[in-house]
């Protein structure tokens, strides 16, 4: 009888130990599963953060690409203008000299418009075209100081703004483009100045102002190439 009791006690003890071992194993596996879940959650958070960073970088690159495209187009326009100026100078050089006529009453004599860009302006524009922006700014300013009433004064102020824009001096660029709009309302450079004014405001994170500038450009010069670019920019935004 005692032997049977001992066997029963041993059997029950083994069952208890086996149950404890199973429970420990379950607890261990549960802990491992929770650790894996936590690891996956952290990995997902890192992936989401990385995707947000990449999205921001892509947006920044897209804005830079648009800016570069705009600068390339402006440079192409500058090259065309320089070639036109050079052609005009070449034609003038081939023309026979105009006989000198002495004007008796110079106060009454009408003032003739310039038949081509002055040498000072051509020099300054050449510096801009060669990407020597700082020297070009000085040259344009010297030209304006010497000939403030020149037919090319508005152009000189505009290209000064382009130089500042290329140097990323946005505040001075903004001032130059605004000056073209305010002081030379009849100039053919006003549409381009309004366009670049809007670009500069956008680069300065002044989106509302840039939108108003683009809308003003489209309203005042609806058929101009500058207005077409402004429409593209408004559509893209």
Secondary structure, 3 states (H helix, E strand, C coil): CHHHHHHHHHHHHHHHHHHHHHHHHHHHHHHHHHHHHHHHHHHHHHHHHHHHHHHHHHHHHHHHHHHHHHHHHHHHHHHHHHHHHHHHHHHHHHCCCCCCCCCCCCCCCCCCCCCCCCHHHHHHHHHHHCCCHHHHHHHHHHHHHHCCCCCCHHHHHHHHHHHHHHCCCHHHHHHHHHHHHHHCCCCCCHHHHHHHHHHHHHHCCCHHHHHHHHHHHHHHCCCCHHHHHHHHHHHHC
